[in-house]
Amino acid sequence: MGFNNQRIALAALLLALAGGLAQAQGFSLREVAPGNFVHVGSLEERSPANGGDQANVGFIVGSRCVAVIDVGGSLPVGQSLRAALRRVTDKPVCYVILTHMHPDHVFGAEAFRAEGAEVVSHGNLPAALAQRLRTYLGALRRDLGDLADGAGIAPVTIAVDVDQERVLDLGERRLRLRAWPVAHTDNDLTVLDEATGTLWLGDLLFVDHTPVVDGSITGFLKVMDALAAIPARAFVPGHGWTATAWPAALAPQRDYLAMVVRDTRAALRARRTMEEAVDTVGASAAPNWTNFDAFHRRNVTAAYAELEWE
Amino acid sequence: MSIEQIRQAMVAAMFALLALPGLCNEKAEPDPARSQYWPPIRQMMFGERPIEDGRDVLRIYLNTRADDASTVPVAVKAQIDQSDGRYIKTVFLIVERNPSPAAGVFHFTPDSGRVQVETRLRFEDFSFVRAVAELNDGKLYEATRWVKAAGGCSAPGGKFRIPENMIGQMKFKFWDDTVEAAKPALVQLMIRHPNESALAADFDPTRTPRFVRSVKVSYAGKTVLTADVDFSLSDNPSFRFFFVPGQQGELEAVVEDTHDKVYVHRATIVEGVPLPGG
């Protein structure tokens, strides 16, 4: 091995060590637009190894205060996010915004309680989450064991009604929140940072991770059309990451959902039963997505139960 | 014992049952004869009456590994023909690990055509599903299937709230383009209803959960199917079954829920004429 090669190997070793340290400190953050910080979660299924770190979460810093957008799937994830935030800014957290009710986005709330922030969500979130809470907490305990300790929800103090917008001012930075009709869930909320044109989508956009329908598949497609018309300059999906530009980045998810709708309608026309549809619809899309087995068949079940009324 | 009495007794005993270890971590299918959930349910529903292996009388069809615990399609199909001499009078459909395990009690007559009923179930935990057929001679036969699905009862009554003015909407969906007199025809009855579970996490125990409790289907004034059902059925309850049409007659469904609302849906069926939609 020549001198240069040794140097390269040493540099690689140091980099690996630094990477390990960064990981030990908790949490990777990327500044996707000025003042917009995102932590990209794991695409793997929830396990003690990843501690419930599935969703993309982050925060936006204004001149006066900070808005956190989603708090992660467990108290440790929420704590890591808060620690990462505190390495970036000392400003108070004035808003905790929840993009929808799913556990991987909301269960780290306890980490931000001491901030005394307003908790902001879609108007349908409190009821939707209350109904599912026991199931969600039970499943979290089953998957994470002790790492589920401290998981819980924060009482919502600002609710945005469906189809309404609400503007939050962080000081020289206005966030435009919009509560959508039934799509991924019945309580999807997006955040647009007007200063940078950054659109935080929650799970209205999945990248690489199989899209999940826990609301209405036809509603999801309609909302995606409306999203595509927003002239965002940067965007944050709920899962996964991509270098593709907006709105082209919506295409894989739209193609998947449209395929499930088309093929489920065809199965209904051919008078296939729900089981037959679930066995046949869309299986060829598997190579395009992670966690396909865990979610695709459920999506077809939901699509069938929705579309059979047409 | 009525399904209502069974439900009340079982929901009262629910907390004791829930204290039994959960089955979600079980990897292999357990032995149905050793289930600790079945003896009290069996005792309450059938007392000491013997129950025979039912493989020649009825079968359960469902996916052992369910994809969505709140919507698990299940079919119970008779292996014998209905005749005046020997027929299936009642099918009890039981999800033994559900807090209200008697999901449905379906009544048939010699005129029911083929005894087959398909519906969709919620599962609170990995569970055996049992279908017990009572024949006209009073004998009981059982079929059993193991299902891995959990969280479907404490999951909400739907992915979104059904507006009040839509509750009770119904649709008949036929599996053929036309019917032929005297030939059993397959039809699906769809009911728009939240079928609220008393087990949803935010459920107020002082309120009566609103779910469909009875379904009666008749053709030309003769009973096709009657069912006492429960919130172990999925939201927007669905039933698929056979009826035997004549040259012309009205198919009628009467559905009653626990808030004493009654919904009626009718369709006129004429031999050889394309079947009505919705």
Interface residues (C-beta under 8 A of the other chain):
Chain A: N124 A127 A128 A130 Q131 R132 L133 R134 T135 G138 A139 R142 V182 T185 D186 D214 G215 S216 R271 T273 M274 E275 V278 R297 R298 V300 T301 A302 A305 E308 W309
Chain B: C24 N25 L62 N63 D67 D68 T71 P73 E118 R120 G151 S154 A155 P156 G157 K159 F160 R161 K171 K173 W175 M190 R192 A200 A201 D202 S234 N236 R240
